[in-house]
Amino acid sequence: MRDKIIEFLKENLIESRFTHTMGVCGESMRLAEHYGVDINRAELAALMHDCLKNKTDQELISIAQELGVKLDEIQLSNGKLLHAPVGAAFAKEYFNIEDSEIIDAVVYHTTGKADMTLLEKIIYLADYIEPNRQEFDGLSTLRDLAYTDIDKAVLSALETSAEYVESKGSILHPDTIAALNWLKDKEKEKERGYYMTTQEALKVSIKALDDKKAKDIQAIKLADITSVADYFVICTATSSTHAKTLADEIEDTLEGDTDRIFHKEGYRDTAWILLDYGDIVFHIFYGESRDFYNLEHLWADGEKVDVSKFLA
């Protein structure tokens, strides 16, 4: 497959873009070896990351329509964002790449996203620091940082990219904003001496709700369908006092993460208390409000999580 992909790239990329791609491959493989990631998967993601880069915007939109790729308004208004999601779909369709992590690494190599995997960080960063990249202030420092603290390196690259986009009067993609917030939160947690992953936070919070007698606890995985959150956790309280108790229990359980709360509301009107932690949004309902808003139906395309596995 590797030879077939390289042949395709030679035929479809201009010389400088092909040189860049091979530079990203080499850098990705070095980073993968350094961080214990499968080198072959890193190379494959790197080979595909810019596979359609030299297509025109209209060609990319046509390919997206052909492959059923949904493009948002920001992507459609900024051609530089088109090649990543369309290229990922192309890689899956025409080169039969079924590894979802490789595909996601291609999708998010331009914008980043919240809760990036190590492979996604590697491809994002390799694209930024590969040896052929034109020099800019801080590049040398960033290259060193990439091999000592990959999270700080990705955050630094994202911040630089965000500043550039904003200086051009363009709009930051929501995935970039989510990536920045996620990495900043992660750095704060490192400074506090620990880091609670999304899965860990999901587990302990559901257990805490159950311990406090929350009713009908449900969790919906949304990470694959929206950037709003990775998970919604929904439950019902038996009284307004109980609703406040459940909300307080979540905040106490995730005490080390309280700086991450982007938004909370409903403490006065306890029919619905919302706690937004970025990756997880908690919805605590009281009375008939849960049936009225019916979030489970609204987000039916999400994957329902078996919460019983967190209660054993």
C-alpha positions in Angstrom: 0.0 0.0 0.0 2.8 2.4 0.9 4.3 2.3 -2.7 0.8 2.8 -4.2 0.2 5.9 -2.0 3.6 7.4 -2.7 3.0 6.9 -6.5 -0.4 8.7 -6.1 1.2 11.5 -4.2 3.9 12.0 -6.8 1.2 12.3 -9.5 -1.1 14.6 -7.6 1.1 16.9 -5.5 3.4 19.6 -6.7 7.1 19.0 -5.9 7.3 21.2 -2.8 4.1 19.6 -1.3 5.4 16.1 -1.9 8.7 17.1 -0.2 6.8 18.5 2.7 4.7 15.3 3.0 7.8 13.1 3.1 9.3 15.4 5.7 6.2 15.0 7.8 6.5 11.2 7.4 10.1 11.2 8.7 9.2 13.5 11.6 6.1 11.5 12.5 8.0 8.3 12.6 10.7 9.8 14.8 8.1 11.2 17.2 6.2 7.8 17.1 9.3 5.9 18.0 10.1 8.4 20.8 6.6 8.2 22.3 6.0 4.4 21.8 3.4 4.7 19.0 3.3 2.3 16.1 5.7 3.7 13.5 3.8 2.2 10.5 0.5 3.8 11.5 2.2 7.2 12.0 3.8 6.9 8.6 0.5 6.0 6.9 -1.3 8.9 8.6 1.5 11.3 7.6 1.5 10.1 4.0 -2.3 10.8 3.7 -2.5 14.0 5.6 -2.1 16.3 2.6 -3.0 13.8 -0.1 -5.5 16.2 -1.7 -3.8 19.5 -0.8 -3.3 20.6 -4.3 -6.9 20.2 -5.4 -8.9 23.4 -5.9 -11.6 24.3 -3.4 -14.3 23.4 -5.9 -12.6 20.0 -6.6 -12.5 19.3 -2.9 -16.2 20.3 -2.4 -17.1 18.0 -5.3 -15.2 15.1 -3.8 -16.8 15.8 -0.5 -20.2 15.6 -2.1 -19.3 12.4 -3.9 -18.1 10.8 -0.6 -20.8 12.1 1.6 -18.5 14.3 3.7 -20.4 17.0 5.6 -18.6 20.3 5.6 -19.4 23.1 8.0 -19.7 26.8 7.1 -16.2 27.7 8.4 -14.6 24.9 6.3 -16.6 26.1 3.2 -15.5 29.7 3.8 -11.8 28.8 4.4 -10.4 26.6 1.7 -7.3 25.8 3.8 -9.6 23.6 6.0 -11.1 21.6 3.3 -8.3 19.2 2.4 -8.1 17.5 5.8 -11.7 16.0 6.2 -12.0 15.4 2.5 -8.6 13.8 2.3 -9.4 11.5 5.2 -12.6 10.3 3.5 -10.6 9.8 0.3 -8.0 7.8 2.1 -10.7 5.6 3.5 -12.6 5.1 0.3 -9.7 4.7 -2.3 -7.0 3.2 -0.2 -9.2 1.2 2.1 -7.8 2.7 5.3 -10.2 1.5 8.0 -8.1 2.4 11.1 -10.3 5.1 12.7 -7.4 6.7 14.6 -5.3 7.1 11.4 -8.4 8.6 9.7 -9.0 11.0 12.6 -5.3 12.0 12.6 -5.8 13.1 9.0 -9.1 14.9 9.7 -7.7 16.9 12.6 -4.1 17.6 11.5 -5.0 21.2 10.6 -7.5 22.2 13.4 -6.6 19.9 16.2 -9.5 18.8 18.6 -10.2 18.2 22.2 -8.9 15.0 23.8 -6.4 14.3 21.0 -4.9 10.9 20.8 -1.1 10.6 20.9 -1.1 9.7 17.1 -3.2 12.8 16.4 -0.8 15.0 18.3 2.1 13.5 16.5 0.7 14.2 13.0 -0.4 17.7 14.0 3.0 18.5 15.4 5.0 16.8 12.6 3.2 18.8 10.1 4.3 21.9 11.9 8.0 21.1 12.6 9.1 18.9 9.8 12.6 19.7 8.5 11.5 21.4 5.3 9.3 23.9 7.2 10.3 27.5 6.5 11.9 29.0 9.6 9.8 31.2 11.9 10.3 32.6 15.4 10.2 29.8 17.9 10.4 26.9 15.5 13.7 25.7 16.9 12.4 25.8 20.5 9.2 24.0 19.4 11.2 21.2 17.7 13.1 20.6 21.0 9.8 20.8 23.0 8.2 18.2 20.8 10.5 15.6 22.2 10.3 16.6 25.8 6.6 17.6 26.3 4.3 16.9 23.4 1.3 18.5 25.0 3.0 21.8 25.6 4.4 21.6 22.0 1.0 21.0 20.5 -0.5 23.8 22.6 2.2 26.2 21.5 1.7 25.3 17.9 -2.1 25.8 18.3 -1.7 29.1 19.9 0.6 30.3 17.1 -1.8 29.1 14.5 -4.7 30.7 16.3 -2.9 34.1 16.4 -2.2 33.9 12.7 -5.8 33.0 11.8 -7.1 35.9 13.9 -4.6 38.3 12.5 -6.0 37.5 9.0 -9.5 38.3 10.2 -10.6 34.7 9.8 -12.7 32.7 12.2 -11.2 30.0 14.3 -12.7 26.6 13.8 -14.6 25.3 16.9 -12.3 22.2 16.9 -9.3 24.5 17.3 -11.0 26.3 20.2 -11.8 23.0 21.8 -8.3 21.8 21.4 -6.8 25.0 22.9 -9.2 24.8 25.9 -8.5 21.1 26.4 -4.8 21.4 26.4 -4.8 24.5 28.6 -6.9 22.6 31.1 -4.6 19.6 30.9 -1.6 21.8 31.7 -3.4 23.2 34.7 -4.1 19.7 35.9 -0.5 18.8 35.4 0.5 21.8 37.6 -1.8 20.5 40.3 0.0 17.2 40.2 -2.4 14.9 38.4 -4.6 14.6 35.3 -8.0 13.1 35.2 -8.8 11.7 31.8 -12.3 12.0 30.3 -13.0 8.4 30.9 -11.9 8.6 34.5 -14.0 11.7 35.1 -17.0 10.0 33.5 -16.6 6.9 35.7 -16.2 8.7 39.0 -19.0 11.2 38.3 -21.5 8.5 37.3 -20.5 6.6 40.5 -21.0 9.7 42.6 -24.4 10.4 41.1 -25.5 6.8 41.8 -24.2 7.0 45.4 -26.4 10.1 45.9 -29.4 8.2 44.5 -29.8 10.0 41.2 -32.5 8.3 39.1 -32.2 6.9 35.5 -28.6 7.9 34.9 -27.8 7.8 31.2 -24.6 8.8 29.3 -24.5 9.5 25.6 -21.2 9.6 23.7 -21.2 12.5 21.3 -17.5 12.8 20.4 -18.1 11.2 16.9 -20.9 13.5 15.9 -20.3 16.9 17.4 -17.7 19.2 19.0 -20.2 20.3 21.7 -18.9 17.7 24.1 -17.6 14.2 24.3 -20.4 13.0 26.6 -23.7 14.1 28.0 -24.6 12.6 31.4 -28.3 12.9 32.2 -30.1 12.0 35.4 -33.2 12.9 37.4 -33.5 14.2 40.9 -36.4 13.5 43.3 -36.6 17.1 44.6 -35.2 20.5 44.1 -33.0 20.0 47.1 -31.8 16.6 45.7 -31.0 18.3 42.4 -28.7 20.8 44.1 -27.2 17.9 46.1 -26.4 16.0 42.9 -24.8 19.1 41.3 -22.7 19.8 44.4 -21.6 16.2 44.4 -20.4 16.4 40.8 -18.4 19.6 41.7 -16.9 17.9 44.8 -16.0 14.8 42.9 -14.3 16.7 40.1 -12.9 19.3 42.5 -9.5 19.2 40.9 -11.1 20.0 37.6 -13.3 22.9 38.7 -11.2 25.4 36.7 -12.5 23.5 33.6 -16.1 24.4 34.1 -17.0 26.5 31.1 -20.6 27.1 32.1 -23.1 26.2 34.8 -26.6 27.3 35.3 -29.9 26.4 36.9 -29.1 26.6 40.7 -32.0 29.0 41.1 -34.3 27.2 38.8 -33.6 23.6 39.8 -35.9 22.1 37.1 -32.6 21.7 35.1 -29.1 22.2 36.4 -26.4 22.1 33.8 -22.7 21.7 34.5 -20.5 22.1 31.4 -16.9 20.6 31.9 -16.1 20.9 28.2 -15.6 17.2 27.6 -18.5 16.2 29.7 -21.8 18.1 30.2 -24.0 17.1 33.1 -27.8 17.6 32.9 -29.6 17.2 36.2 -33.4 17.3 35.8 -36.2 17.6 38.3 -39.9 17.0 37.8 -41.3 17.0 34.3 -38.4 18.9 32.7 -36.5 15.9 31.6 -39.5 14.6 29.5 -40.1 18.1 28.2 -36.6 18.7 26.9 -36.1 15.0 26.0 -32.3 15.3 25.3 -32.1 11.6 24.8 -34.2 11.9 21.7 -32.6 15.1 20.6 -29.2 13.4 20.6 -30.4 10.0 19.5 -27.5 9.8 17.0 -25.1 9.6 19.8 -23.9 6.3 21.2 -25.6 5.2 24.4 -23.1 4.2 27.1 -23.6 1.3 29.4 -23.3 3.1 32.7 -23.6 -0.2 34.7 -19.9 -0.9 33.9 -19.0 2.2 36.0 -21.1 1.0 39.0 -19.5 -2.4 39.6 
